[in-house]
Amino acid sequence: MKQEEQHNLAQPVWSREQELLALYEIGKAVNSTLDLDKVLNIIISETIGLFQADAGSIMLLNADNELTIKAAQGLTDDIVKNTRVRPGEGIAGWVAETGQILLLDGRVSDPRFRNLVDRKEDIPSSLCVPLKRKDKIIGVLMIRRTGEVRFSDHHSRLISLIAEQVAITIENAALFEQEKRRTEELQELNRAVKLEKSKMETILTSMADGVVVTSVSGEISMINRAGCKMLDIPEAEAIGKHFDRICAGKQIFDNIRESVCRRKVRYKTDFSRESPGGEIFLHLVATALSESVPGNEGIVIVIQNITEMKKIDRMKSEFVSMVSHELRTPLTAIMGFAELMISREFNAERRHRYLEIIMQDSSRLMRLINNLLDLSKLEAGQITFNFEPVNITEMIPGLIESFESQKAGHELTYGIDGEIPEMMLDRDMFLNIMVNLVSNAIKYSPDGGNINILLHRNSEAVVVSVSDQGIGIAQEKIPLVFDKFYRVDSALNRETGGTGLGLATVKYIVEGFGGKIWVESELGKGSRFIFTLPLEA
Ligand code: ADP
């Protein structure tokens, strides 16, 4: 090619000062942002301006080792989007492969570049320079120009300076991106840790069990809400204190440390503390926090409130001894009188008397066994109610009659207030309620008195009440009388038989009918048990 001629056509060379100014401008633009896309666009635009080029692009090698256009000016969108060049292909590919600057000055005569990717026609003047990072080619910078003025070697020198700048920029941007990604990852990790922590805190707060975390020497580093409640200490006061100091004055921690830290086994114990509402029983299990995570040494102490369990346990054993007593007393009488009658002859009157005792005690036994069976079946959901239309008004006189033999100075009356409709009830279950309430009224009125059954209808329900003039119930005991096995501790109760199951059974049945039961009572004056049978049921 006629090199001399082309040089003549090249634009006048820049002075050193102009070059420095141009580089300074590009450097300034480059430093204005760290966003790689923006920087590359600024570089291409500045370079085109400086070189008075028509078009230019920066192509970078992607992960598939293809050159794609990252920033361009003067090229169609289609070319920018779709150009994919492998090293070795076309001008850019050749530069990327060889690492040499290519100055195409004039019409393309080199057969290597005949099949250019982005242009079918000849390129009057084009400069393509490799972008290198530590001797590795990462892309190419390309500009081209039409018209008569051509690029020269002088331009090649300046553009290679710009290319160095671009490579540094890319390096910086890559480092920045890496740093940004790492920061984002760290932030993400931080968020995840925070989320885990708040989840953990929610779990710990909502747990019914108390959780206390201590150092191996016993200083408390964490305590949850339930723990504060059980040990009756505000969280702020507990943190930093030694575990024994918040543990109702018990010396427990030495044993915990001995088991957990030295013998590497769990430590379990029960202890109690006084509280305004009575004695509280607590069960404690201590384990090592984590032996596998260094710096995470400590002890987790989980505390459960077992007061209720203890109470039920005590009630159960009381119940067992009471039931055996209850069963043995009538049985002893039954066996005694039966034996007596077998071994000796008695006149008709005495025989009748003894048989009556046998009958009475057998029915007492029967009642007790029935109560036990009824309640356990009700609780197990094994009893299904046989609902049928029942006229309860008609049942009352017969009920009163059946208590004839049990009365001792008692007067049984009934009253009906309003029109009592037929209701869908289980007849036997309704009788069970009434028998329990009336026999209690008799049992707990040792001095006799009036026992009145009242049926009353209001807009929503039929209200049935059984009132007596007996010993009454102390206010603080009222909420307990419907509990299973509960019996008010009184001299009378110790004398009279009972299981504490009657009212629990009654409550189950009333609730099964959709109603409610409660009691109004005054100590020494009498009690009134009231239950509702909803009309809608
Ligand atoms: P029990 O077999 O002891 O009678 P209940 O469940 O029927 O069991 O009653 C529980 C407790 O409630 C009784 O032990 C008694 O102390 C009290 N109680 C029940 N009915 C009356 C009443 N009409 N008057 C006074 N106390 C009563």
Residues whose N, C-alpha, C, O or C-beta is under 5 A from the ligand:
A	BS01	ADP	N440 A441 Y444 G470 G472 I473 V481 Y486 R487 V488 G497 G498 T499 G500 L501 G502 L503 A504 S527
